[in-house]
């Protein structure tokens, strides 16, 4: 009897012990699962943090154009490519011995590279415009093949396997009109003292448009003047060495396909070692350039170089009070050209009476153009305010004229730019703030080559 009682108590103790052990084991498992879960979460957070700064960040959008995303990776590559191009241009000019003549241009490049955000904004705007343009090109059925890209690359490196292309035929220009009696009367003070109505007076050309003295500033047409090239600023009085009768003129070394391929490979290797751009990226960049050419041809194919134009001159001053003084003097009979030479701030044409030549619609800034096209021949405008100051205008002629090659090129460019701007207006474009935090600041100018300012 006693033995049975002890066995029963032992069984009860054992069950309680087992239950307690099971409970403790369960608690240990829960604790272990909790610890493992915490470790997993921490690892995931660390992994996500790393990925968010690398892979995930690279795939984030800096902009969205309709349904097309421009990623951080694409943006950074393009900015680095642009910076590398500017850097190489700077270094090449600086080390070529031309720095003395090109210092203002070199400073301009240096400032561009120093202003990382401004340069990044410019590149992003360019990429957005490019995306809009290519989307429309594809919608129109335009395409660019790999063969076209390869051919463009060959041409850009100066390799023409079948010989250099034949220059395009020049435009045959029609005779321009002669002065009417009204125009002769208006221009009489500009003629020489012995000139008569039958003698020819110098006719202004389409190139005689308003400009600024400093490169990089806009003129009334809204176009930016460009810096002179190296050949334009070098002295022109270097003596030419003529070959003697016993000398054999040197012949050009043929540029073979092997030579081109070696040069191309070297250029790509230089690019990829300094930027994230690889050959695929570079070919896509060239594809975009070819798409632009095809779109430009599509938009401008029906344009003609004969346009209705106005011949206008102006006097530019800085205040409305000065403009009123100019207007009063002219209305009292003073000669327009004389007042222009005395008071006009537009020194690019004040010496010839403020003459801007013949301009087409869309060439000048809106306020100036609206006033010019509203005037009759010989009529003086009121005071016209633009971003440049205050103007007094006079129209000297209005007729359909044939543009020269440069003017026609500018006209086509303006038509194309307006077409693209209209496309952008009608597109859904989103710009995301992340672009400013990821814009690259390298490559840059070597410290030893910087110009002190």
Secondary structure, DSSP 8 states (H G I E B T S, - for coil): -HHHHHHHHHHHHHHHHHHHHHHHHHHHHHHHHHHHHHHHHHHHHHHHHHHHHTHHHHTSEEEEETTEEEEHHHHHHHHHHHHHHHHHHHHHHHTTT-TTTSHHHHHHHHHHHH-HHHHHHHHHHHHHHHHHHHHHHHHTT----HHHHHHHHHHHTT--TT------------------HHHHHHHGGGS-TT--TTS------TT-----SSTT-B-TTS-B-----HHHHS-S--------TT----------HHHHHHHHHHHHHHHHHHSS--HHHHHHHHHHHHHHHHHHHHHHTT--SEEEEEEEEEEEESSHHHHHHHHHHHHTT--HHHHHHHH-S-TTTGGGTTEEEEEETTSS-HHHHHHHHH--TT-B---EEETTEEEEEEEEEEEEEE--HHHHHHHHHHHHHHHHHHHHHTS-EEE-THHHHH----S---GGG----
